[in-house]
């Protein structure tokens, strides 16, 4: 499966991911990791924990490959394979509701700059 987006060209995409400070000035440095659509699909296919549910799968099979089955284990350990690392000097802006506020609080507790955090 190949995903092609003919709407966004290379330069427009590069400009859209470049960091800017709140005053509109460009910051030095770009995102440490930007996946192509092909890489994102490969990451998804290689992740054994990528699928939450499948019709007909036995919910009591704790050795099953679906997340809803693993939740029934005594100790649920999520599959995590990070492709990048967060740095203390990075700046973050969280968008959303309670999950985003939780991220803000966790990052701020680690003395990380969170641009979206309310004073």
Buried (B, 14 or more C-beta within 10 A) or exposed (E): EEEEEEEEEEEEEEEEEEEEEEEEEEEEEEEEEEEEEEEEBEEEEEEEBEEEEEEEEEEEEEEBEBBEBBEEEEEEEEEEEEEEEEEEEBBBEBEEEEEBBEBBEEBEEEEBEBEBBEE
